[in-house]
Amino acid sequence: MKSNLRAISAMTALIGVLSGCAESSDPKYAVQVPGGLAFSEFKGYESWQVVSISEDGPAIAAILANPVMIDAYKSGIPGNGKPWPDGSKMTKIHWIPKKLETFPAATVPGVQHDVDFMVKDSKRFQDSGGWGWAAFAYDPASGKFTPADTTATPPQGHDAKCGFTCHMIVKTRDYVFTEYGSR
């Protein structure tokens, strides 16, 4: 019986290691911005809940939030004046829109443009309102992400404070623009 439990434990550990290797072998998880904010800190963002959508210049975006941030929205943040809890994370995925071929009246995501991340960690990012940001440009030809920089569209600082200046205008909302839409 003990040897069966050891065998099961060993297999479970091996499966976990192999799963982690497969996920971590995706090259996007090796990319990070100067200052340490890494793409890998947002693993699983693709399945986070949609908070809102937006249109900014030529791009449309879906804004997703992790469960910590969703719970904070549901508790009334930012309208109740409380700050976002540490561990809150958002991502904004931008696409260049296109007309849906089967129903041209509809506009849908086309080629991906970039992905932006923000995380609340008041100890790590003390000098930027408690938030860290990262913007990663997407190259559709190669399928690779790279840290956005001042040559990107729009131009971005390329460190973990890249969003701080822009987000200062929503300081009273703890630096978050996004509204949690009615459901």
C-alpha positions as CSV (number, residue, x, y, z in Angstrom):
1,M,0.0,0.0,0.0
2,K,2.8,2.4,0.9
3,S,4.6,1.7,-2.3
4,N,1.4,2.4,-4.3
5,L,1.0,5.7,-2.6
6,R,4.6,6.6,-3.3
7,A,4.1,5.6,-6.9
8,I,1.0,7.7,-7.2
9,S,2.8,10.6,-5.5
10,A,5.7,10.3,-7.9
11,M,3.5,10.1,-11.0
12,T,1.5,13.1,-9.8
13,A,4.7,15.1,-9.3
14,L,6.0,14.0,-12.7
15,I,2.8,15.0,-14.4
16,G,2.9,18.4,-12.7
17,V,6.5,18.9,-13.8
18,L,5.8,17.9,-17.4
19,S,2.7,20.1,-17.5
20,G,4.8,23.0,-16.3
21,C,7.5,22.3,-18.8
22,A,5.0,22.3,-21.7
23,E,3.4,25.6,-20.6
24,S,6.7,27.2,-19.8
25,S,8.1,26.1,-23.2
26,D,5.8,28.7,-24.8
27,P,8.2,31.4,-25.7
28,K,5.9,34.2,-24.6
29,Y,6.4,33.2,-21.0
30,A,10.1,34.0,-21.2
31,V,9.5,37.6,-22.2
32,Q,9.6,40.4,-19.6
33,V,10.0,44.1,-19.4
34,P,12.9,45.8,-17.6
35,G,12.1,46.2,-14.0
36,G,11.0,42.6,-13.8
37,L,7.3,42.4,-14.8
38,A,7.2,39.1,-16.8
39,F,4.6,37.7,-19.1
40,S,4.8,34.5,-17.0
41,E,3.2,36.3,-14.1
42,F,0.0,36.3,-16.0
43,K,-0.3,32.7,-17.0
44,G,-3.9,31.7,-17.5
45,Y,-5.0,35.3,-18.4
46,E,-6.8,33.9,-21.4
47,S,-9.5,32.4,-19.2
48,W,-10.0,35.4,-16.9
49,Q,-13.4,37.0,-16.8
50,V,-14.1,39.9,-19.3
51,V,-14.6,43.1,-17.4
52,S,-15.1,45.5,-20.3
53,I,-14.3,46.2,-23.9
54,S,-12.8,49.4,-25.3
55,E,-11.8,51.1,-28.5
56,D,-8.7,53.2,-28.5
57,G,-7.5,54.7,-31.8
58,P,-7.3,52.0,-34.4
59,A,-7.6,49.1,-32.0
60,I,-10.4,47.3,-30.1
61,A,-9.7,45.6,-26.8
62,A,-11.1,43.1,-24.3
63,I,-10.2,43.8,-20.7
64,L,-9.9,40.8,-18.5
65,A,-9.4,40.5,-14.8
66,N,-8.2,37.8,-12.4
67,P,-10.5,36.5,-9.7
68,V,-9.0,38.8,-7.1
69,M,-9.9,41.8,-9.1
70,I,-13.4,40.5,-10.1
71,D,-14.2,40.0,-6.4
72,A,-13.0,43.6,-5.7
73,Y,-15.2,45.0,-8.5
74,K,-18.2,43.0,-7.0
75,S,-17.4,44.5,-3.6
76,G,-17.8,48.0,-5.0
77,I,-14.2,49.0,-5.7
78,P,-13.4,51.6,-7.0
79,G,-16.7,53.4,-6.3
80,N,-16.5,52.8,-2.6
81,G,-13.2,54.6,-2.3
82,K,-11.2,51.6,-1.2
83,P,-8.0,50.6,-3.0
84,W,-7.6,47.5,-5.1
85,P,-6.2,44.6,-3.1
86,D,-2.7,43.3,-3.7
87,G,-2.8,40.5,-6.2
88,S,-5.3,42.3,-8.5
89,K,-4.4,41.7,-12.1
90,M,-5.8,42.9,-15.5
91,T,-4.9,42.3,-19.0
92,K,-6.0,44.3,-22.1
93,I,-5.8,42.4,-25.4
94,H,-5.8,44.7,-28.5
95,W,-6.7,43.7,-32.0
96,I,-7.0,45.6,-35.2
97,P,-10.7,45.3,-36.0
98,K,-12.1,43.7,-39.2
99,K,-15.6,43.2,-40.7
100,L,-17.0,39.8,-40.1
101,E,-17.0,38.1,-43.5
102,T,-20.3,36.3,-43.0
103,F,-22.1,39.3,-41.5
104,P,-20.3,42.5,-42.7
105,A,-22.4,44.8,-40.3
106,A,-20.4,43.3,-37.4
107,T,-16.9,44.3,-36.4
108,V,-14.8,41.6,-34.8
109,P,-11.2,41.2,-33.6
110,G,-8.7,40.8,-36.5
111,V,-5.0,40.6,-36.2
112,Q,-3.7,40.8,-32.6
113,H,-1.8,44.0,-31.9
114,D,-0.5,43.7,-28.4
115,V,-1.3,42.7,-24.8
116,D,-1.0,44.9,-21.8
117,F,-0.8,43.8,-18.2
118,M,-1.1,45.5,-14.8
119,V,-0.7,44.0,-11.3
120,K,-1.3,45.5,-7.9
121,D,1.7,44.8,-5.6
122,S,2.1,47.7,-3.2
123,K,5.5,46.5,-1.9
124,R,7.1,45.7,-5.2
125,F,5.8,48.9,-7.0
126,Q,5.9,51.4,-4.2
127,D,7.0,54.3,-6.4
128,S,4.3,53.8,-9.0
129,G,1.1,53.9,-7.0
130,G,1.4,50.2,-6.0
131,W,1.0,49.1,-9.6
132,G,3.3,47.5,-12.2
133,W,2.6,47.6,-15.9
134,A,3.8,45.9,-19.0
135,A,3.0,46.2,-22.6
136,F,4.0,43.5,-25.1
137,A,3.8,44.1,-28.9
138,Y,2.7,41.1,-30.9
139,D,4.3,40.3,-34.3
140,P,1.7,38.3,-36.3
141,A,4.4,37.2,-38.8
142,S,6.5,35.4,-36.2
143,G,3.8,34.9,-33.6
144,K,6.1,36.4,-30.9
145,F,5.6,39.0,-28.2
146,T,8.3,41.6,-27.3
147,P,8.3,44.3,-24.8
148,A,6.7,47.4,-26.2
149,D,8.9,50.5,-26.3
150,T,9.0,54.1,-27.5
151,T,8.9,52.9,-31.1
152,A,5.6,51.0,-30.6
153,T,2.2,52.3,-31.6
154,P,1.3,53.9,-29.3
155,P,4.7,54.6,-27.8
156,Q,5.3,52.9,-24.5
157,G,7.8,53.2,-21.8
158,H,9.3,49.7,-21.5
159,D,9.7,49.2,-17.8
160,A,7.3,48.1,-15.1
161,K,6.3,51.8,-14.6
162,C,5.3,52.3,-18.2
163,G,1.7,53.0,-17.4
164,F,2.1,55.2,-14.3
165,T,2.2,58.6,-16.1
166,C,-0.9,57.8,-18.2
167,H,-2.8,56.3,-15.2
168,M,-2.2,59.4,-13.0
169,I,-5.4,60.9,-14.3
170,V,-7.3,58.2,-12.5
171,K,-5.3,58.3,-9.3
172,T,-8.6,58.7,-7.3
173,R,-9.7,55.4,-8.7
174,D,-6.4,53.8,-7.6
175,Y,-5.0,54.2,-11.1
176,V,-7.6,52.0,-12.9
177,F,-9.6,53.4,-15.9
178,T,-11.8,50.3,-16.5
179,E,-15.4,50.2,-15.4
180,Y,-17.1,46.9,-14.5
181,G,-20.0,46.7,-16.9
182,S,-23.6,45.9,-16.0
183,R,-24.4,42.2,-16.5
